[in-house]
Amino acid sequence: MQRLHAQGWPRPVKRDGRLADARKQADKHRATVKDGGNSIEACKDAEKATQIAYEAKNPEARKARLLATIAPLAFEARKSQLRDGGKAGRWFSPLKTHVLPKLGQKPVEEVTGNEIAKALRPIWHEQPDVARKAITRLDACLSFARAKGYEVDRMAVADAKELLGRQVHVAKPIPSMSWQDVPAFYQSLEESGTTGMALQLLILSGLRSKPIRFANLDQIEGDVWTVPAYLVKGQEGRTEDFRVPPTPEALRVIKRATETARDGLLFPDQRKGVISDMTMATLMKRRGMTARPHGFRSSFRTWADEQTNQSWEVKETAIGHKVGSKVSRAYLRTDYLEERRLLAERWAQHVIGASGEVVAIRGAAV
C-alpha cells in the first residue's frame, strides 16, 4: 500500500466529524421535507431558538441588537455630515419622539414594514414633514445595522410606505409681509432694543436668521461683511463664505448695535450667547402679526422682481441661493457683489421710506 501511495495513488479520504455532521443535517432536512415540512423555516426556527437561549444567558447580546441601541450609533456615524455636528438635535429628534418609543425595544432584524407603518400612521398625514424625516432616518439606522452584519429586512421601509399610502400635503410657505408694508414695520423697530436692531439688519440684508444672530464685528471689514461658511445654510463641509454688501443704512444699524455688543457679538443674549432663534419671531407674534422673520426674504425677492430690472442671477445670489448647474458654478468666478450692492442700496432706500418708484439699476439686463 505504501508503495502505491509513493507511485502517486491518492490516499483514502478520512471522514472527519464535520462531514459526518453535514450528512446528519442533510438526512434531517430530507426527513423534514418528506414529512411535508419546510427545511428552511425549520433552520430559521432552530437558529432563533439557539439565539434566544444564548441571549437568556447573555442579556447584553440582545441589547446590542435593539433599535434603541443601534439608532444612537447610526447618529454618531453621521455627525460629521450634520451642521454643527448634530448639536441642535434635529436629526435624532423625529426618531426619539415618534419611532423609538414604539420600536426601540425590538431587535433590528424584527423591524418590519407592518411595525413601521403602525408606529408612524398617527402622524403620516397629520404631520407629513415630521413623518418623512422619521422614516428616512429610520431607514438610515437600518442601513447602519445591515452594515454591521445584522440581517435586516431591506424592504421594510418601502413596505411601510406602501402600507401608509401616498402623503397628500400642500406645503405652506412661511408667512411674509407685503413689500409695500415693510417700511412702516422697519421704522417701528427703532425703539425695540437688540431684537429690533437684529430684525432691521435681517430685513436690509436678506439673510436668514442664523447669520444675523451670530453677526460679529470681526466679520465686517470696510464695506464687505463676510458670513462664515459655518453660518451659511447647507450640508456640513459643503458651504462657502458668503459676502454681503452692507448699505449705509445697514452700517448705521450695526454701529448702534455695537453699543450693546458683547465679545464682538452684535446681538448677545441678556445672560449668555446670542439671541435665540425664536426671539425675533416672538416680537412679531406679540404684535399680532402673522408674518415671520424668514418671510422678509420673500418680501425683498418679490420687490426686486416687481420694482427693478436686475438680472435673475443677481437677485437669487442676493438671498444666498446658488444659481446655475454644478458644472456652470465650477466656472463661475463672481458673486455679483457690486451688482448686489446697488440692489441692496435701492432696497434700503425703499425700506427707510426714501423711494417708492420703479428702479432701473445701472448695468442690469433690461
HUBELPE-V318749 format. One record per helix or strand. SS is the DSSP state (h for helix, s for strand). FROM is the first residue (numbers start at 1). TO is the last residue. Records with the same first field share a line. If there is no record, write none. Layout:
BEGIN
SS->FROM-TO + FROM-TO
END
This chain:
BEGIN
h->2-6 + 17-34 + 39-57 + 59-65 + 67-81 + 83-86 + 90-103 + 108-110 + 113-124 + 128-147 + 156-164 + 179-188 + 193-205 + 209-213 + 217-219 + 229-231 + 248-258 + 279-286 + 295-307 + 312-318 + 326-331 + 337-351
s->66-66 + 107-107 + 216-216 + 220-221 + 224-227 + 242-244 + 262-262 + 265-265 + 268-268 + 274-274 + 308-308 + 359-359
END
